[in-house]
């Protein structure tokens, strides 16, 4: 999204739905990884180095979704205020 240009609401809604489903999937993976780590030894934890980190991906997905929604809301409010 470029600066404060409004994105098509249908497209924005689809992106939000995809992001929320990805957040759900990553949350489940993160919960599972936390449960698995409780039972692991240090050697077993070392084997996880280099694998996908669900916590980091969850953080990135949520931050991107929040940023996109904030920009969309601000642009929408500015458009509404400027055309009144």
C-alpha positions in Angstrom: 0.0 0.0 0.0 1.4 3.4 -1.0 1.3 6.1 1.7 -2.3 7.0 2.4 -3.9 5.6 -0.8 -7.1 3.7 0.0 -7.0 0.0 -0.9 -10.1 -1.6 -2.4 -12.2 -2.7 0.5 -12.9 -6.1 -0.9 -9.2 -6.8 -1.4 -8.4 -5.4 2.1 -11.0 -7.7 3.6 -9.6 -10.7 1.8 -6.1 -9.8 3.0 -7.4 -9.5 6.6 -9.1 -12.9 6.3 -5.9 -14.5 5.0 -3.8 -12.9 7.8 -6.2 -14.0 10.5 -6.2 -17.6 9.3 -2.4 -17.4 9.1 -2.3 -16.0 12.7 -4.5 -18.9 13.8 -2.2 -21.5 12.2 1.0 -19.8 13.6 -0.5 -19.6 17.0 -1.2 -23.3 17.0 2.3 -24.0 15.8 3.8 -21.7 18.5 1.7 -23.4 21.3 2.8 -26.8 20.1 6.5 -25.7 20.0 6.2 -24.4 23.5 4.7 -27.6 24.7 7.4 -29.6 22.9 10.2 -27.4 24.4 9.1 -28.2 27.9 10.0 -31.9 27.5 13.2 -31.4 25.5 16.8 -31.6 26.7 19.3 -28.9 25.7 20.7 -31.2 23.0 17.2 -31.6 21.5 16.6 -27.9 21.6 19.9 -27.3 19.7 18.5 -29.5 16.8 15.7 -26.9 16.3 18.2 -24.3 15.3 17.5 -23.1 11.7 13.9 -24.3 11.7 11.0 -22.0 11.1 10.3 -19.9 14.3 6.5 -19.6 14.6 6.8 -16.8 17.2 8.8 -14.6 14.9 6.4 -15.3 11.9 3.4 -14.7 14.2 4.9 -11.3 15.3 5.6 -10.3 11.7 2.1 -11.3 10.4 0.3 -9.4 13.3 2.5 -6.3 12.8 1.8 -6.2 9.1 -1.9 -6.7 9.5 -2.1 -4.0 12.2 -0.1 -1.5 10.1 -2.2 -2.2 7.0 -5.4 -1.7 9.0 -4.2 1.5 10.6 -3.2 3.0 7.3 -6.5 1.9 5.7 -8.5 3.5 8.6 -6.5 6.7 8.6 -6.9 7.1 4.8 -10.6 6.4 5.0 -11.1 9.0 7.8 -9.0 11.5 5.9 -11.0 10.9 2.7 -14.3 11.3 4.6 -13.2 14.5 6.3 -11.8 16.1 3.2 -14.9 15.4 1.1 -17.5 16.8 3.6 
